[in-house]
Amino acid sequence: MTMPTDLKESLRQMLAVMEQERQALAALDLQSIVDCAANKSALSDKLHAASSDSLDEESLSLIEAAKRLNEVNRQIRNLVAANVSARLDALTGSAPVYRAQSMRPRYSRITANPGV
């Protein structure tokens, strides 16, 4: 990878893929989400080979933008997952399965004061 030009191009591609991922998440387009994940993985492997020794200001700003977009996409994904979970709970009429508050130990509690 010839450092500045290829790195910047890969970072721009990553930003474009993250934007596509955001749109795919908003549209609940599963195939596009899977495609974006594969593209992000390939670009991450390519970027991993780059050295951070010679990053210029533009490269650093592209990296920060990619971090921000990735965080936005993570939040969208979590909102979608929570929405789907709530809908499944409503459809099945059952209590939430994967929430810690609904999990109770199936054993008796041993206390220091057995009479209490």
C-alpha positions as CSV (number, residue, x, y, z in Angstrom):
1,M,0.0,0.0,0.0
2,T,1.6,3.2,-1.0
3,M,0.8,5.0,2.1
4,P,-1.0,8.3,1.7
5,T,-2.9,7.9,-1.5
6,D,-4.0,4.3,-1.1
7,L,-4.7,4.8,2.6
8,K,-6.9,7.8,2.0
9,E,-8.7,6.0,-0.8
10,S,-9.4,3.1,1.5
11,L,-10.6,5.4,4.2
12,R,-13.0,7.1,1.7
13,Q,-14.3,3.7,0.6
14,M,-14.8,2.8,4.3
15,L,-16.8,6.0,4.8
16,A,-18.9,5.2,1.7
17,V,-19.6,1.6,2.9
18,M,-20.6,2.9,6.4
19,E,-23.0,5.3,4.8
20,Q,-24.5,2.4,2.7
21,E,-24.7,0.4,6.0
22,R,-26.6,3.2,7.7
23,Q,-29.1,3.3,4.8
24,A,-29.4,-0.5,4.8
25,L,-30.0,-0.5,8.6
26,A,-32.7,2.2,8.2
27,A,-34.4,0.2,5.4
28,L,-33.9,-3.1,7.2
29,D,-32.3,-4.5,4.0
30,L,-30.7,-7.6,5.3
31,Q,-28.7,-8.5,2.1
32,S,-27.3,-5.0,2.0
33,I,-26.3,-5.1,5.7
34,V,-24.5,-8.4,5.1
35,D,-22.8,-7.0,2.0
36,C,-21.7,-3.9,3.9
37,A,-20.3,-6.1,6.7
38,A,-18.2,-8.1,4.2
39,N,-17.0,-4.9,2.6
40,K,-16.1,-3.3,6.0
41,S,-14.2,-6.5,6.9
42,A,-12.2,-6.4,3.7
43,L,-11.4,-2.7,4.0
44,S,-10.5,-3.2,7.7
45,D,-8.0,-5.9,6.7
46,K,-6.5,-3.6,4.1
47,L,-6.3,-0.7,6.6
48,H,-4.8,-2.9,9.2
49,A,-1.7,-3.4,7.1
50,A,-1.1,0.4,7.0
51,S,1.4,2.0,9.4
52,S,0.2,4.8,11.7
53,D,3.6,6.4,11.6
54,S,3.0,8.6,8.6
55,L,-0.6,9.7,9.0
56,D,-1.3,13.3,7.9
57,E,-4.1,15.6,9.1
58,E,-6.5,14.5,6.3
59,S,-6.0,10.8,7.1
60,L,-6.6,11.4,10.8
61,S,-9.8,13.3,10.1
62,L,-11.0,10.5,7.8
63,I,-10.3,8.0,10.6
64,E,-12.3,10.2,13.1
65,A,-15.2,10.4,10.6
66,A,-15.1,6.6,10.2
67,K,-15.2,6.2,14.0
68,R,-18.2,8.5,14.3
69,L,-20.1,6.8,11.5
70,N,-19.4,3.4,13.0
71,E,-20.7,4.6,16.3
72,V,-23.9,6.0,14.7
73,N,-24.4,2.7,12.9
74,R,-23.9,0.8,16.1
75,Q,-26.6,2.9,17.8
76,I,-29.0,2.4,14.9
77,R,-28.4,-1.3,15.0
78,N,-29.1,-1.5,18.7
79,L,-32.3,0.5,18.2
80,V,-33.4,-1.8,15.5
81,A,-32.6,-4.9,17.6
82,A,-34.6,-3.5,20.6
83,N,-37.5,-2.7,18.3
84,V,-37.5,-6.2,16.8
85,S,-37.3,-7.7,20.3
86,A,-40.2,-5.6,21.5
87,R,-42.3,-6.6,18.5
88,L,-41.5,-10.3,19.1
89,D,-42.4,-10.0,22.7
90,A,-45.7,-8.3,21.8
91,L,-46.5,-11.0,19.1
92,T,-45.8,-13.9,21.4
93,G,-47.3,-12.4,24.5
94,S,-44.3,-13.6,26.5
95,A,-41.9,-11.9,28.8
96,P,-38.6,-10.8,27.5
97,V,-36.3,-13.7,27.2
98,Y,-32.9,-12.0,27.0
99,R,-33.2,-9.3,29.7
100,A,-31.3,-9.7,32.9
101,Q,-34.2,-8.4,35.0
102,S,-36.4,-11.4,34.0
103,M,-33.7,-13.9,35.0
104,R,-34.0,-15.2,38.6
105,P,-31.9,-17.8,40.2
106,R,-33.5,-21.2,40.4
107,Y,-31.8,-22.1,43.7
108,S,-32.6,-21.1,47.2
109,R,-30.6,-18.3,48.7
110,I,-28.4,-19.0,51.6
111,T,-28.2,-16.2,54.1
112,A,-25.9,-15.7,57.1
113,N,-28.9,-15.6,59.4
114,P,-31.0,-18.7,58.6
115,G,-33.8,-17.5,60.8
116,V,-34.3,-14.3,58.8
